[in-house]
């Protein structure tokens, strides 16, 4: 009984970690699009270059 609970807990935590990484990656890609759109202006140079 305890082994099945441990496996269920492991699967739940793993799926949460996977969804969190997907959300973080999507947010990072959205930030990159916003920064790149701001960097295209001639009068507005990009200040956040890495």
C-alpha positions, 0 to 999 in steps of 0.5 A: 500500500505504501509503495503505491502511494509513493509511486503516485506521489512521485508521478504527481511531483514529476508531472508538476515539475514538467508543467512548471518547466513548460510554463517557464520556457513559454514565459522566457520565449515570450520575453525574448519576443518582446525584447527583440521587438523593442530592439528593432527600432532605430531610435530605441537601441536594445539595452538588455543584450546578454 
